[in-house]
Amino acid sequence: MDTQIYKSSREVHSADFIDGHSIDIPILKILKQDGSVYKGADLPDINQDLATKIYQTLAFHRVLDERMIAAQRQGRVSFYMAALGEEAASVGSAAGLHDEDMIMAQYREQGALMYRGFRLEQFMNQMFSNELELGKGRQMPIHYGSEALHYMTISSPLGTQIPQAAGYAYGQKLQGKERCTICYFGEGAASEGDFHAGLNMAAVHQAPVIFFCRNNGYAISTPSNEQYAGNGIASRGAGYGIKTLRIDGNDILAVLKATQMARAYALEHNQPVLIEAMSYRLGAHSTSDDPSGYRTREEEAKWADHDPILRMKNWMLKQKWWDEEQESALFEQLRDEVLSAVKVAEKIAKPGIEELITDVYDQATPALEKQLEQLKEHIRKYPDAYPTTAGRF
């Protein structure tokens, strides 16, 4: 047998088991909660301008999430998913990429889109599904997409973006582009078959893709110890022959450093990299979820002490790159801007009903035209059931 695995195997002459926990997977930590840096830590490539942009994005993320949860509770939007406590994972990793690298997100990576420059009114238009929304109101709230910012439109089914990312990155390599793809997902999505297909595809075909797993401890209401018995998600990367890093996902400097390393390696070697960011979901899975049914307040309070935004603020203060006056002004400004944007976006009209059949084909087919007319007849017959649409055609 002349295979690579056989050649690399150490020979033994008595049997013994190994398992996923036989692999020692360290966790990268650079920044302490008080803003100090661990002794001997290898810092990422970062300066004051980059740090300020990252921190301002984190603040925007926190304020938007808090305000939109409140807006959902008021009945102003139908659904929302916050990333409270996990903001560093998406913002820090986006900061480690080139602006033209493709982002394939799950549904808790609005921070990456914020960092790329998606404007507040664009977020609002999407969540209110109004006529200015890029997706023409066809998606659920928080299912963003932006061709201009190289952010693939989000789809709800878990894990579908993982093999797609492998294929997209392979295409980037074939085209000779010095670009990679980053693919975000949670540890719950790593239980989908698409995870295994995507990682194996990327490893075998040598695709420059960064698989970024946010391990926040819960797949909706299922804790990680009920999802898998192995050594987290990182051990699976090693199993597929993929370079792997495990990091403190609440440590913005560790996230940035790992992503910078992963991107450099992926492009230099045309190989995938897996990053497992260990974090915790402080809020509910979504506004449809009540976490008090499956975890304690004490557990949440413990993890609140690891707030990634406070950690970065403490570091910025120590660098004398930030001060409390800037802090107060920033959060006050963001709260005012978000509230004003909500009031504007909710008053903008919904897309016209004709938009339902545009963009499907270059020219709408007779079948689609017929179905649209049938829908209009139905709405005319029951106008009270469709108050937003009735009377607009």
BASE-915219 format. One record per residue (C-alpha): residue in one letter; x, z, y. Coordinates in pm, whole numbers, plus 50000, padded with zeros to 5 digits. Example, Ala and Ser with C-alpha at 12.3 -4.5 7.8 and 13.67 -1.06 7.14 Angstrom:
REM residues 2
("A"; (51230; 50780; 49550)) ("S"; (51367; 50714; 49894)) 
//
This chain:
REM residues 393
("M"; (50000; 50000; 50000)) ("D"; (50162; 49884; 50323)) ("T"; (49933; 50015; 50595)) ("Q"; (50023; 50179; 50922)) ("I"; (49847; 50503; 50824)) ("Y"; (50030; 50520; 50492)) ("K"; (50367; 50467; 50662)) ("S"; (50304; 50740; 50918)) ("S"; (50179; 51001; 50670)) ("R"; (50399; 51293; 50574)) ("E"; (50435; 51314; 50198)) ("V"; (50334; 51632; 50016)) ("H"; (50310; 51708; 49648)) ("S"; (50047; 51981; 49643)) ("A"; (49697; 51945; 49786)) ("D"; (49576; 52125; 50096)) ("F"; (49289; 52073; 50336)) ("I"; (49311; 51983; 50704)) ("D"; (49023; 51981; 50950)) ("G"; (48959; 51909; 51316)) ("H"; (49083; 52253; 51413)) ("S"; (49421; 52176; 51259)) ("I"; (49489; 51974; 51575)) ("D"; (49604; 52190; 51865)) ("I"; (49434; 52044; 52173)) ("P"; (49555; 52208; 52494)) ("I"; (49340; 52223; 52806)) ("L"; (49493; 52115; 53137)) ("K"; (49453; 52368; 53418)) ("I"; (49621; 52329; 53756)) ("L"; (49407; 52515; 54008)) ("K"; (49292; 52877; 53988)) ("Q"; (48958; 52992; 54126)) ("D"; (49124; 53168; 54420)) ("G"; (49283; 52842; 54533)) ("S"; (49632; 52914; 54405)) ("V"; (49812; 52681; 54166)) ("Y"; (49939; 52778; 53822)) ("K"; (50315; 52826; 53806)) ("G"; (50490; 52506; 53706)) ("A"; (50172; 52297; 53732)) ("D"; (50214; 51922; 53765)) ("L"; (50008; 51828; 54071)) ("P"; (49825; 51497; 54109)) ("D"; (49907; 51240; 54373)) ("I"; (49706; 51382; 54664)) ("N"; (49743; 51418; 55041)) ("Q"; (49530; 51572; 55316)) ("D"; (49323; 51259; 55377)) ("L"; (49237; 51218; 55010)) ("A"; (49167; 51589; 54968)) ("T"; (48935; 51588; 55269)) ("K"; (48743; 51287; 55143)) ("I"; (48705; 51449; 54801)) ("Y"; (48586; 51779; 54947)) ("Q"; (48338; 51613; 55183)) ("T"; (48200; 51419; 54886)) ("L"; (48163; 51739; 54684)) ("A"; (47973; 51897; 54973)) ("F"; (47746; 51594; 55006)) ("H"; (47681; 51610; 54632)) ("R"; (47587; 51979; 54639)) ("V"; (47356; 51945; 54939)) ("L"; (47184; 51632; 54807)) ("D"; (47119; 51797; 54471)) ("E"; (46978; 52114; 54625)) ("R"; (46755; 51925; 54868)) ("M"; (46624; 51680; 54610)) ("I"; (46536; 51955; 54364)) ("A"; (46331; 52108; 54644)) ("A"; (46175; 51769; 54723)) ("Q"; (46072; 51728; 54359)) ("R"; (45916; 52075; 54356)) ("Q"; (45718; 51972; 54666)) ("G"; (45589; 51664; 54487)) ("R"; (45777; 51422; 54711)) ("V"; (45976; 51262; 54427)) ("S"; (45876; 51252; 54063)) ("F"; (46203; 51346; 53894)) ("Y"; (46559; 51453; 53966)) ("M"; (46875; 51542; 53776)) ("A"; (47132; 51760; 53951)) ("A"; (47495; 51817; 53858)) ("L"; (47527; 52170; 53992)) ("G"; (47856; 52315; 53875)) ("E"; (47984; 51983; 53740)) ("E"; (48053; 51797; 54064)) ("A"; (48431; 51799; 54025)) ("A"; (48415; 51591; 53707)) ("S"; (48263; 51282; 53865)) ("V"; (48408; 51308; 54215)) ("G"; (48760; 51396; 54102)) ("S"; (48772; 51118; 53845)) ("A"; (48635; 50858; 54087)) ("A"; (48913; 50955; 54328)) ("G"; (49168; 50869; 54058)) ("L"; (49043; 50510; 54023)) ("H"; (49080; 50186; 54213)) ("D"; (48767; 50093; 54409)) ("E"; (48723; 49778; 54197)) ("D"; (48743; 49955; 53862)) ("M"; (48406; 49942; 53690)) ("I"; (48204; 50261; 53660)) ("M"; (47954; 50295; 53376)) ("A"; (47769; 50620; 53425)) ("Q"; (47519; 50823; 53227)) ("Y"; (47290; 50999; 53475)) ("R"; (47483; 51289; 53626)) ("E"; (47759; 51095; 53801)) ("Q"; (47611; 51039; 54144)) ("G"; (47931; 51197; 54276)) ("A"; (48133; 50892; 54169)) ("L"; (47893; 50667; 54356)) ("M"; (47908; 50891; 54663)) ("Y"; (48286; 50872; 54658)) ("R"; (48269; 50493; 54644)) ("G"; (48061; 50490; 54964)) ("F"; (47697; 50466; 54856)) ("R"; (47511; 50564; 55170)) ("L"; (47261; 50848; 55203)) ("E"; (46976; 50609; 55282)) ("Q"; (47059; 50408; 54968)) ("F"; (47026; 50719; 54754)) ("M"; (46693; 50797; 54920)) ("N"; (46558; 50444; 54886)) ("Q"; (46633; 50454; 54514)) ("M"; (46472; 50793; 54456)) ("F"; (46159; 50697; 54650)) ("S"; (46146; 50349; 54490)) ("N"; (46068; 50186; 54822)) ("E"; (46099; 49821; 54922)) ("L"; (46457; 49867; 55048)) ("E"; (46579; 49992; 54709)) ("L"; (46841; 49769; 54547)) ("G"; (46660; 49774; 54212)) ("K"; (46323; 49689; 54372)) ("G"; (46164; 50011; 54252)) ("R"; (46189; 49929; 53884)) ("Q"; (46396; 50230; 53779)) ("M"; (46332; 50601; 53749)) ("P"; (46483; 50818; 54024)) ("I"; (46861; 50878; 53993)) ("H"; (46910; 50557; 53791)) ("Y"; (47143; 50407; 54050)) ("G"; (47337; 50083; 54048)) ("S"; (47551; 49893; 54296)) ("E"; (47716; 49559; 54234)) ("A"; (47908; 49589; 54562)) ("L"; (48059; 49923; 54455)) ("H"; (48125; 49821; 54093)) ("Y"; (47880; 50078; 53957)) ("M"; (47680; 49948; 53662)) ("T"; (47308; 50024; 53680)) ("I"; (47219; 50332; 53476)) ("S"; (46990; 50310; 53176)) ("S"; (46809; 50608; 53027)) ("P"; (46888; 50573; 52654)) ("L"; (47187; 50790; 52568)) ("G"; (47516; 50631; 52478)) ("T"; (47434; 50265; 52536)) ("Q"; (47702; 50239; 52805)) ("I"; (47982; 50341; 52565)) ("P"; (48013; 50018; 52361)) ("Q"; (47925; 49824; 52675)) ("A"; (48225; 49980; 52850)) ("A"; (48452; 49887; 52561)) ("G"; (48335; 49526; 52582)) ("Y"; (48356; 49509; 52960)) ("A"; (48710; 49650; 52963)) ("Y"; (48813; 49404; 52692)) ("G"; (48684; 49126; 52917)) ("Q"; (48889; 49264; 53207)) ("K"; (49198; 49244; 52989)) ("L"; (49127; 48888; 52876)) ("Q"; (49083; 48782; 53239)) ("G"; (49419; 48933; 53330)) ("K"; (49269; 49174; 53581)) ("E"; (49464; 49486; 53676)) ("R"; (49143; 49683; 53648)) ("C"; (48997; 49927; 53402)) ("T"; (48651; 50064; 53324)) ("I"; (48552; 50430; 53323)) ("C"; (48260; 50534; 53104)) ("Y"; (48091; 50871; 53157)) ("F"; (47878; 51055; 52904)) ("G"; (47794; 51408; 52795)) ("E"; (47885; 51577; 52471)) ("G"; (47525; 51527; 52360)) ("A"; (47562; 51149; 52393)) ("A"; (47875; 51175; 52178)) ("S"; (47638; 51248; 51888)) ("E"; (47496; 50897; 51918)) ("G"; (47621; 50621; 51692)) ("D"; (47713; 50414; 51997)) ("F"; (47987; 50666; 52075)) ("H"; (48167; 50599; 51750)) ("A"; (48115; 50224; 51766)) ("G"; (48240; 50211; 52124)) ("L"; (48554; 50418; 52069)) ("N"; (48650; 50232; 51754)) ("M"; (48591; 49896; 51923)) ("A"; (48808; 49993; 52220)) ("A"; (49087; 50126; 52000)) ("V"; (49099; 49827; 51767)) ("H"; (49070; 49563; 52040)) ("Q"; (49295; 49756; 52282)) ("A"; (49060; 49772; 52579)) ("P"; (49168; 49944; 52905)) ("V"; (48875; 50186; 52922)) ("I"; (48864; 50556; 53011)) ("F"; (48601; 50741; 52810)) ("F"; (48513; 51046; 53019)) ("C"; (48311; 51313; 52840)) ("R"; (48151; 51586; 53049)) ("N"; (48122; 51869; 52799)) ("N"; (47886; 52098; 52990)) ("G"; (47784; 52309; 52693)) ("Y"; (47428; 52185; 52648)) ("A"; (47254; 51869; 52534)) ("I"; (46933; 51950; 52720)) ("S"; (46849; 52276; 52540)) ("T"; (47087; 52245; 52245)) ("P"; (47413; 52439; 52282)) ("S"; (47733; 52273; 52172)) ("N"; (47779; 52504; 51872)) ("E"; (47457; 52361; 51731)) ("Q"; (47563; 52002; 51800)) ("Y"; (47894; 51986; 51615)) ("A"; (48129; 52199; 51407)) ("G"; (48449; 52017; 51498)) ("N"; (48701; 52085; 51774)) ("G"; (48494; 51949; 52060)) ("I"; (48495; 51581; 52148)) ("A"; (48869; 51547; 52210)) ("S"; (48950; 51569; 51840)) ("R"; (48740; 51259; 51781)) ("G"; (48959; 51058; 52017)) ("A"; (49264; 51150; 51814)) ("G"; (49073; 51050; 51502)) ("Y"; (49024; 50700; 51640)) ("G"; (49388; 50669; 51744)) ("I"; (49308; 50707; 52115)) ("K"; (49526; 50889; 52366)) ("T"; (49333; 51203; 52456)) ("L"; (49330; 51473; 52722)) ("R"; (49123; 51790; 52745)) ("I"; (49091; 51935; 53093)) ("D"; (48919; 52209; 53290)) ("G"; (48635; 52002; 53435)) ("N"; (48584; 52252; 53719)) ("D"; (48943; 52209; 53834)) ("I"; (48944; 51917; 54078)) ("L"; (49323; 51880; 54065)) ("A"; (49323; 51868; 53684)) ("V"; (49046; 51606; 53687)) ("L"; (49229; 51394; 53942)) ("K"; (49563; 51424; 53762)) ("A"; (49416; 51336; 53423)) ("T"; (49233; 51032; 53561)) ("Q"; (49540; 50904; 53745)) ("M"; (49740; 50938; 53421)) ("A"; (49468; 50778; 53212)) ("R"; (49430; 50479; 53443)) ("A"; (49805; 50417; 53457)) ("Y"; (49832; 50433; 53078)) ("A"; (49524; 50219; 53014)) ("L"; (49653; 49939; 53237)) ("E"; (50016; 49955; 53128)) ("H"; (49941; 49955; 52755)) ("N"; (49594; 49793; 52744)) ("Q"; (49470; 50095; 52552)) ("P"; (49171; 50329; 52582)) ("V"; (49199; 50693; 52682)) ("L"; (48954; 50978; 52613)) ("I"; (48918; 51266; 52860)) ("E"; (48709; 51569; 52766)) ("A"; (48624; 51771; 53077)) ("M"; (48509; 52123; 52988)) ("S"; (48247; 52243; 53234)) ("Y"; (47906; 52409; 53252)) ("R"; (47569; 52290; 53372)) ("L"; (47462; 52560; 53620)) ("G"; (47121; 52406; 53682)) ("A"; (46849; 52276; 53455)) ("H"; (46897; 51958; 53255)) ("S"; (46646; 51799; 53489)) ("T"; (46352; 51904; 53701)) ("S"; (46145; 51880; 53381)) ("D"; (46353; 52150; 53212)) ("D"; (46345; 52531; 53222)) ("P"; (46681; 52669; 53100)) ("S"; (46551; 53026; 53091)) ("G"; (46402; 52938; 52754)) ("Y"; (46738; 52890; 52588)) ("R"; (47006; 53079; 52785)) ("T"; (47044; 53400; 52983)) ("R"; (47081; 53467; 53353)) ("E"; (47398; 53661; 53269)) ("E"; (47553; 53351; 53117)) ("E"; (47468; 53144; 53424)) ("A"; (47605; 53412; 53659)) ("K"; (47933; 53420; 53467)) ("W"; (47981; 53047; 53509)) ("A"; (47877; 53055; 53874)) ("D"; (48207; 53236; 53932)) ("H"; (48381; 52912; 53829)) ("D"; (48218; 52702; 54101)) ("P"; (48441; 52392; 54139)) ("I"; (48351; 52338; 54505)) ("L"; (48447; 52692; 54603)) ("R"; (48769; 52652; 54405)) ("M"; (48867; 52342; 54598)) ("K"; (48767; 52500; 54928)) ("N"; (48996; 52794; 54856)) ("W"; (49282; 52554; 54783)) ("M"; (49214; 52353; 55099)) ("L"; (49219; 52673; 55305)) ("K"; (49555; 52770; 55155)) ("Q"; (49693; 52426; 55242)) ("K"; (49561; 52471; 55598)) ("W"; (49377; 52141; 55551)) ("W"; (49037; 52304; 55611)) ("D"; (48885; 52599; 55794)) ("E"; (48560; 52794; 55801)) ("E"; (48443; 52628; 56121)) ("Q"; (48468; 52285; 55957)) ("E"; (48292; 52427; 55652)) ("S"; (47990; 52551; 55844)) ("A"; (47962; 52234; 56051)) ("L"; (47984; 52007; 55747)) ("F"; (47713; 52178; 55544)) ("E"; (47482; 52216; 55843)) ("Q"; (47521; 51848; 55927)) ("L"; (47462; 51739; 55566)) ("R"; (47147; 51950; 55530)) ("D"; (47002; 51803; 55849)) ("E"; (47093; 51446; 55749)) ("V"; (46946; 51475; 55400)) ("L"; (46621; 51626; 55526)) ("S"; (46588; 51352; 55788)) ("A"; (46662; 51083; 55531)) ("V"; (46387; 51218; 55302)) ("K"; (46133; 51194; 55582)) ("V"; (46232; 50834; 55654)) ("A"; (46253; 50705; 55297)) ("E"; (45919; 50848; 55183)) ("K"; (45738; 50654; 55457)) ("I"; (45885; 50315; 55369)) ("A"; (45643; 50092; 55178)) ("K"; (45677; 50031; 54806)) ("P"; (45793; 49689; 54685)) ("G"; (45525; 49422; 54672)) ("I"; (45363; 49376; 54334)) ("E"; (45504; 49024; 54312)) ("E"; (45849; 49177; 54277)) ("L"; (45757; 49272; 53922)) ("I"; (45822; 48920; 53798)) ("T"; (46109; 48809; 54022)) ("D"; (46468; 48801; 53893)) ("V"; (46356; 48785; 53530)) ("Y"; (46390; 48407; 53527)) ("D"; (46511; 48166; 53796)) ("Q"; (46146; 48071; 53835)) ("A"; (45857; 48279; 53705)) ("T"; (45706; 48134; 53388)) ("P"; (45335; 48050; 53362)) ("A"; (45291; 48343; 53124)) ("L"; (45435; 48587; 53377)) ("E"; (45226; 48440; 53656)) ("K"; (44915; 48483; 53442)) ("Q"; (45000; 48843; 53358)) ("L"; (45059; 48921; 53725)) ("E"; (44718; 48783; 53817)) ("Q"; (44556; 48989; 53540)) ("L"; (44728; 49299; 53677)) ("K"; (44600; 49227; 54027)) ("E"; (44245; 49187; 53894)) ("H"; (44277; 49521; 53716)) ("I"; (44394; 49695; 54035)) ("R"; (44113; 49537; 54238)) ("K"; (43866; 49670; 53982)) ("Y"; (44011; 50024; 53991)) ("P"; (44160; 50063; 54341)) ("D"; (44128; 50442; 54347)) ("A"; (44365; 50468; 54052)) ("Y"; (44633; 50267; 54238)) ("P"; (44621; 50391; 54598)) ("T"; (44973; 50275; 54679)) ("T"; (44924; 49918; 54562)) ("A"; (44555; 49850; 54622)) ("G"; (44482; 49659; 54939)) ("R"; (44830; 49515; 54971)) ("F"; (44739; 49176; 54821)) 
//
